[in-house]
Amino acid sequence: MNGREKKTGLLFSICISFFFMACLSWLWLYTCRQAAYEPISAFCRIMVEANPETEQQVFSALKEFHALTGPEIAGDRFLASYGYTVREFCKGYPLPALALSFALLLAILCVFLIIILRTDKKNRRRIDGLTDYLEQVNADAGGTVLQMREDDFSRLQDELYKTVTALRQTREDAVAAKKRFAENLENIAHQLKTPITAACLSLELMKRTYPDAHAEQIEKQLGRLNRLEESLLTLSKIDAGTLPFCRTTVDIYTALTLAAEHLSGLLQKENVSVSILDNGCVEFSGDLEWTMEALINLLKNCMEHSQPGGTVHCDYSENPLYARIRIWDEGSGFDPADIPHLFERFYRGRRAAGNGIGIGLALSRSIFALQNGTIAAYNREEGGACFEIRVYW
């Protein structure tokens, strides 16, 4: 409803209300006059019929009564001295007139009620329309267009449209920036691969021709660069949404066992064992290979913070909402200042061990996020650091 329609409707309502009020006022005035005229006429008729010789005196008195003003009549209680009260008069008050007056009053109230209900209905319909529009936007429904109308909600409608348009533009810019970042990251990873491969080949030739004590250190650094290149390539695929992900049924005990077996050489070297509690079959929908990759990074982190002879513990369970996996060590735990940043890319904590590059935990979080999961890190009250994974059904 635009402004002109609203003014027309309001004017119509006022006219209808005035019409009914005028009718009600006229009816009350007519009824009051009728109630005063008929009793006086009956009284005069009785007097004249009973005493015809008093006819002149009766009409003379009637003229004097008719000439009296309101203040002169008000408060007159002459008949009270003869035992007559107010309740004994106007006994023949016309009930149909009273009913008609009540009906007119009810009609006025109904008009206002109808106006209020119609206005409320239109407002609710308008609000529902704006709400549906926002729900479609939140659901990412394509081609959602706000139907522009002129009414009391025009300003809200304009601001909603501006906000949604700005958010869409911001989202498109963010998606484009993320895509460019993923592409750049992938290009960097591919560019690193060529010199790393060439350097590895040159190192092999140098070791055969000119054995050097520094060759082992160079080989370690090249291995680290190679792991960095592989991690960057994996992260770029995750950001671009092109990671080859095969959804199957993943048994948690099997995934933990395979991850521990993959680290068996490092575990033996560091003299650290892995204890996996067998709590029966707990499964979720995901990719077994990438789940193993994420668990390997978490197990390796706990292994690096364990003392020789220590144990990395693994436990899992399920409830109606999610499957839970816990991996913890017996070390000194996380530095409290590091916990909010542990899963950030290239972040290395104050108690970081080994020669990592700060990508493993970020990669694990991204892999479980693709499987509708989350990872949290905290220090156990009994001591040691703990990773808790929740994969929601």
C-alpha positions in Angstrom: 0.0 0.0 0.0 1.6 3.3 -1.1 1.2 6.7 0.5 -1.8 7.8 -1.6 -3.7 4.6 -1.0 -3.0 4.9 2.7 -4.4 8.4 2.8 -7.5 7.4 0.8 -8.2 4.5 3.1 -7.7 6.7 6.2 -10.0 9.4 4.8 -12.7 6.8 4.0 -12.4 5.4 7.5 -12.8 8.8 9.1 -15.9 9.6 6.9 -17.5 6.3 7.8 -16.9 6.9 11.5 -18.3 10.4 11.3 -21.4 9.1 9.5 -22.1 6.5 12.1 -21.5 9.0 14.9 -23.8 11.5 13.3 -26.5 8.9 13.0 -26.0 7.8 16.6 -26.2 11.4 17.8 -29.3 12.1 15.8 -30.9 9.0 17.1 -30.1 9.9 20.7 -31.5 13.4 20.2 -34.7 12.1 18.6 -35.1 9.5 21.3 -34.7 12.1 24.1 -37.1 14.5 22.6 -39.6 11.7 22.0 -39.2 10.6 25.6 -39.9 14.2 26.8 -42.7 15.0 24.4 -44.9 11.9 24.8 -45.2 11.9 28.6 -46.1 15.6 28.7 -48.6 15.1 25.9 -50.3 12.2 27.8 -50.3 14.2 31.1 -52.0 17.2 29.4 -54.6 14.9 27.7 -55.5 13.3 31.0 -55.9 16.7 32.6 -58.2 18.1 29.9 -60.3 15.0 29.6 -60.8 14.9 33.4 -61.5 18.6 33.7 -62.5 20.2 30.4 -62.9 23.6 32.1 -59.1 23.6 32.9 -58.0 23.4 29.3 -57.1 27.0 29.1 -55.1 26.8 32.3 -53.3 23.7 31.2 -52.1 25.2 27.9 -51.2 28.4 29.7 -49.0 26.4 32.1 -47.6 24.5 29.2 -46.5 27.7 27.5 -44.8 28.9 30.7 -43.1 25.5 31.0 -41.9 25.8 27.4 -40.5 29.2 28.1 -38.3 27.9 30.9 -34.6 27.7 30.3 -32.3 24.8 31.2 -30.9 26.2 34.4 -34.4 27.0 35.6 -35.5 23.4 35.1 -32.4 21.8 36.4 -32.7 20.6 40.0 -36.5 20.9 40.2 -37.8 18.4 42.7 -41.4 19.6 43.2 -42.9 16.1 42.6 -40.6 14.6 45.3 -42.9 16.2 48.0 -45.7 14.0 46.7 -43.6 10.8 46.8 -42.6 10.6 43.1 -39.0 9.7 42.2 -37.0 9.8 39.0 -37.3 6.0 38.5 -41.1 6.2 38.2 -40.8 8.3 35.0 -39.8 7.4 31.4 -40.9 3.8 32.0 -41.9 3.6 28.4 -38.4 4.4 27.0 -38.3 2.9 23.5 -36.1 -0.2 23.7 -35.8 -0.5 19.9 -34.2 2.9 19.8 -31.8 1.7 22.5 -31.0 -1.4 20.6 -30.5 0.6 17.4 -28.1 2.9 19.2 -26.1 -0.1 20.5 -26.0 -1.5 17.0 -24.7 1.7 15.6 -22.0 1.9 18.3 -21.1 -1.7 17.6 -20.9 -0.9 13.9 -18.4 1.9 14.6 -16.3 -0.5 16.7 -16.4 -3.1 13.9 -15.3 -0.6 11.3 -12.2 0.3 13.4 -11.6 -3.4 14.2 -11.7 -4.2 10.5 -9.3 -1.4 9.7 -6.9 -2.5 12.3 -7.1 -6.2 11.2 -6.6 -5.3 7.6 -3.6 -3.1 8.4 -2.1 -5.8 10.6 -2.7 -8.4 7.9 -1.0 -6.3 5.3 1.9 -5.5 7.6 2.3 -9.2 8.4 2.2 -10.1 4.8 4.9 -7.5 4.0 7.1 -8.7 6.9 6.7 -12.3 5.8 7.8 -11.2 2.3 10.9 -9.5 3.6 11.6 -12.5 5.9 11.3 -15.0 3.0 13.6 -12.8 1.0 16.3 -13.0 3.7 15.8 -16.7 4.1 16.4 -17.2 0.4 19.5 -15.1 0.6 20.8 -17.1 3.6 20.0 -20.3 1.7 22.0 -19.0 -1.3 19.0 -19.3 -3.6 20.0 -18.1 -7.0 18.2 -15.2 -8.7 16.6 -13.9 -5.5 15.2 -10.4 -6.3 13.4 -8.2 -3.8 10.1 -7.0 -5.1 10.2 -3.2 -4.6 7.1 -1.6 -3.2 6.2 1.8 -1.7 4.7 1.6 1.8 5.6 2.0 5.4 8.4 -0.6 5.0 10.0 1.1 2.1 13.0 2.4 4.1 13.6 -1.0 5.6 13.2 -2.6 2.2 15.8 -0.2 0.7 18.3 -0.8 3.5 17.8 -4.6 3.3 18.4 -4.5 -0.4 21.5 -2.4 0.0 22.9 -4.6 2.7 22.3 -7.8 0.8 23.8 -6.4 -2.3 26.9 -5.2 -0.4 27.2 -8.6 1.3 27.0 -10.4 -2.0 29.6 -8.2 -3.5 31.8 -8.8 -0.4 31.3 -12.5 -0.7 32.1 -12.6 -4.4 35.3 -10.6 -3.7 36.3 -12.9 -0.9 35.6 -16.0 -3.0 37.6 -14.5 -5.9 40.5 -13.6 -3.5 40.5 -17.1 -2.0 40.6 -18.6 -5.5 43.5 -16.3 -6.5 45.3 -17.2 -3.2 44.8 -20.9 -3.9 46.1 -20.5 -7.5 49.1 -18.6 -6.3 49.8 -21.1 -3.6 49.6 -23.9 -6.2 51.9 -22.0 -8.6 54.5 -21.5 -5.8 54.4 -25.2 -4.9 54.9 -26.2 -8.5 57.7 -23.7 -9.0 59.4 -25.1 -5.9 59.2 -28.7 -7.2 61.5 -28.1 -10.1 64.5 -26.6 -8.3 64.1 -29.1 -5.4 64.2 -32.0 -7.8 67.3 -30.5 -9.6 69.0 -29.9 -6.2 68.3 -33.5 -5.1 69.8 -34.8 -8.3 72.9 -32.5 -8.0 73.3 -33.6 -4.4 73.3 -37.3 -5.4 76.0 -36.6 -8.0 78.0 -34.6 -5.5 77.8 -37.4 -2.9 79.1 -39.9 -5.5 81.9 -37.7 -6.8 82.9 -35.6 -3.8 81.8 -37.0 -0.5 81.3 -34.2 2.0 80.3 -34.2 5.6 77.8 -31.4 4.9 75.9 -33.4 2.3 73.7 -35.0 5.0 72.6 -31.6 6.3 71.9 -30.4 2.8 69.8 -33.6 2.2 67.8 -32.9 5.4 67.0 -29.4 4.3 66.0 -30.6 0.8 63.7 -33.1 2.4 62.2 -30.4 4.4 61.6 -28.3 1.3 60.1 -31.3 -0.4 57.6 -31.7 2.5 56.8 -28.0 2.4 56.1 -28.2 -1.4 53.8 -31.2 -0.9 52.0 -29.5 2.0 51.5 -26.2 0.1 50.1 -28.2 -2.9 47.7 -30.0 -0.6 46.6 -26.7 1.0 46.1 -25.1 -2.3 43.8 -27.9 -3.4 41.8 -27.6 -0.2 41.4 -23.9 -0.7 40.4 -24.3 -4.3 38.0 -27.2 -3.5 39.8 -29.5 -5.8 41.2 -32.0 -3.3 40.4 -35.5 -4.5 38.1 -36.7 -1.7 36.6 -40.1 -1.8 33.8 -40.5 0.7 33.5 -44.0 2.2 32.9 -45.5 5.6 35.9 -44.8 7.9 36.4 -47.0 10.9 38.2 -44.9 13.5 40.1 -47.8 15.1 41.4 -48.8 11.7 42.4 -45.2 10.8 44.3 -44.8 14.1 46.1 -48.1 13.7 47.2 -47.4 10.1 48.4 -43.9 11.1 50.5 -45.4 14.0 51.9 -48.0 11.6 52.9 -45.3 9.2 54.9 -43.6 12.0 56.4 -46.9 13.3 59.9 -46.0 12.2 59.9 -42.6 13.8 58.3 -44.0 17.0 61.0 -46.6 17.3 63.7 -44.0 16.7 62.3 -41.8 19.4 61.5 -44.7 21.7 57.8 -43.7 22.0 54.8 -46.1 21.9 51.2 -45.6 20.8 48.3 -47.0 22.8 45.0 -47.2 21.0 41.9 -48.3 23.1 39.6 -50.6 21.2 36.1 -49.3 21.9 34.4 -51.3 19.2 33.3 -50.2 15.8 32.7 -46.5 15.4 32.4 -45.2 11.9 31.8 -42.0 10.0 31.5 -40.9 6.4 34.8 -39.6 5.1 38.1 -40.3 3.2 40.3 -43.0 4.9 43.5 -41.8 3.3 43.1 -38.2 4.1 41.8 -39.0 7.6 45.0 -41.0 8.1 47.1 -38.0 6.9 45.4 -35.8 9.5 45.8 -38.3 12.3 49.5 -38.8 11.4 50.2 -35.1 11.9 48.5 -35.2 15.3 50.3 -38.3 16.4 53.6 -36.9 15.2 53.0 -33.7 17.2 52.3 -35.7 20.3 55.3 -37.9 19.7 57.6 -34.9 19.3 56.5 -33.7 22.8 56.9 -37.0 24.5 59.9 -38.1 26.5 61.8 -41.3 25.5 59.9 -44.2 26.9 56.7 -42.2 26.8 53.3 -43.2 25.3 50.9 -41.4 23.0 47.3 -42.4 23.9 44.4 -42.7 21.5 40.7 -43.0 22.5 37.4 -42.7 20.6 33.7 -42.8 21.3 30.4 -41.8 19.8 27.1 -40.2 20.8 23.9 -39.2 18.9 25.6 -36.0 17.7 29.1 -36.9 16.7 32.1 -39.3 16.8 34.9 -38.2 19.1 38.6 -39.0 18.8 41.1 -38.0 21.5 44.9 -38.1 21.1 47.1 -37.0 24.0 50.7 -37.3 25.3 52.5 -37.3 28.6 54.6 -34.3 28.0 54.6 -30.8 29.4 51.6 -29.7 27.4 50.9 -26.6 25.3 52.0 -23.1 26.3 48.7 -21.4 27.1 49.5 -18.5 24.8 49.9 -20.9 21.9 46.6 -22.7 22.1 44.5 -20.0 20.2 47.0 -20.1 17.3 48.0 -23.8 17.1 46.0 -24.5 13.9 47.1 -21.3 12.0 49.3 -21.9 9.0 53.0 -21.6 9.5 52.6 -21.0 13.2 55.2 -22.6 15.5 54.6 -22.6 19.2 57.1 -21.7 21.9 57.5 -25.3 22.8 57.6 -26.5 19.2 59.9 -29.5 18.7 61.6 -31.0 15.6 62.1 -29.2 12.3 58.5 -28.7 11.3 57.2 -25.8 9.3 53.9 -25.2 11.0 51.6 -26.6 8.4 50.7 -30.1 9.8 48.1 -29.0 12.3 46.5 -26.5 9.9 46.3 -29.3 7.3 44.7 -31.7 9.8 42.1 -29.1 10.7 41.3 -28.5 7.0 40.9 -32.2 6.3 38.5 -32.8 9.2 36.6 -29.6 8.3 35.9 -31.2 4.9 34.4 -34.2 6.7 32.1 -32.0 8.9 34.5 -32.2 11.8 36.4 -29.9 14.2 39.6 -30.1 16.2 40.3 -28.5 19.5 43.5 -28.5 21.6 43.9 -28.2 25.4 46.0 -29.2 28.3 44.8 -32.1 30.4 44.5 -31.7 34.2 46.6 -34.9 34.6 49.3 -33.4 32.4 50.1 -33.5 28.7 48.6 -32.0 25.6 45.4 -33.3 24.1 43.8 -33.0 20.7 40.0 -33.7 20.5 38.3 -34.3 17.2 34.6 -34.3 16.7 33.1 -35.5 13.4 29.4 -34.7 13.3 26.9 -37.0 11.7 
